[in-house]
Amino acid sequence: MEKKTWIAHYIYASDDGSARTRVRKIIANDYDTAVQLAANDSPAEEFVVSVYPESDDQYLGLVR
């Protein structure tokens, strides 16, 4: 199976309580593996993460 590049977009609170975001590329075979890798590499103990395949498609003004 060919590995794909996935984008993990994290939202979390910094030490001072302000909201932060972080975007990271993840290489994985499938969505479930990408989510697990994203969770294991989170920038904070508590976070929300959205994982989606890397794409050149444009959605609502954003390039994903």
Secondary structure, 3 states (H helix, E strand, C coil): CCCEEEEEEEEEECCCCCEEEEEEEEEECCHHHHHHHHHHCCCCCCEEEEEEECCCCEECCEEC
